[in-house]
Amino acid sequence: MAEPAPGGGQTVVTVGLLLVWVLLVVFGVICYLNPPWLQELSRPGRAVEARHHKNDGDVLWQEGNYTLAIPQYAMAVKVNPEEGGAYINLASAYLQVGDRARGLEILRQRLQEEKRPTLKCAVCYNLAGALEEEGRWDEAISYYQQALQFGVEQEKVYRKLGVAYMNLQRYQDARDAFEKSMTYQSDPALSYRYMLLRSMDMYYNNPKELAILEELAAQDITPQELARYDMTTIARLQERDVNLAKLHNHLGAVCVELRDLAAAQEHAQRSLQIWPNNADAKRILEVVGQLRQAPAAP
């Protein structure tokens, strides 16, 4: 039997190590460049990991541990920059711990970068709320108005917009905003349209699917589409909706300021039908009664 050539095994090992080294270098270069195809392959895993961090942050948030929630939200957006909800929560956590400059900075930056309509609406809504807390009502109003452009949760945005107008004593503007909020809150078709708008967030990188959803969301809701809902149940829920009662309270208070006492009384009474022990509605009725009994100005 022939003997192996001297040094042959060592050569094979050396070549193998060289190949491993080359592969590691190539892998490192690919990871450093992070090409689109690699990003796409890693997207599902990154999304899951980011969601875990966001969920951990949410638990800490609910416990009032805002300081500990911040690194969880920060890790979520680092792992997956598309985790828009984590950006909003991260900003809110900074606001809660008193770092308002950092919180507002994150929200403003996200507003520039975010492409998904429902998340852009949420960023505007949170920005406006943060500015409200500082008494910056005019700036808050501008962000609420911007939020309305995205067509999501409009009943909530109009309600907050009405409150902002009230604080500036712009009572007719407040009334208009509250009435629009009432219209949207009483419209069962909105839940269907909101579902379409939220679905658009999932397909914002898919132009074909996005175009279909945009077309559907722009159309009027047909009776056939509403047939899937139990309208009787929806009506009964609205009859017991405390938020609807509070909205009647807002309208009643604004109508008092505008001296439309008949409308103020009607809204207060409708509020009490939904929420019988509602102290605010009872107070509005008392004020209406006092104003009616007051002597007319000469």
PyMOL commands that set and color helices and strands:
alter all, ss='L'
color gray80, all
select helices_A, chain A and resi 8-33+36-62+66-79+84-96+100-113+117-133+137-148+154-167+171-185+189-202+207-218+223-226+231-239+242-257+261-274+279-293
alter helices_A, ss='H'
color red, helices_A
deselect
rebuild
show_as cartoon
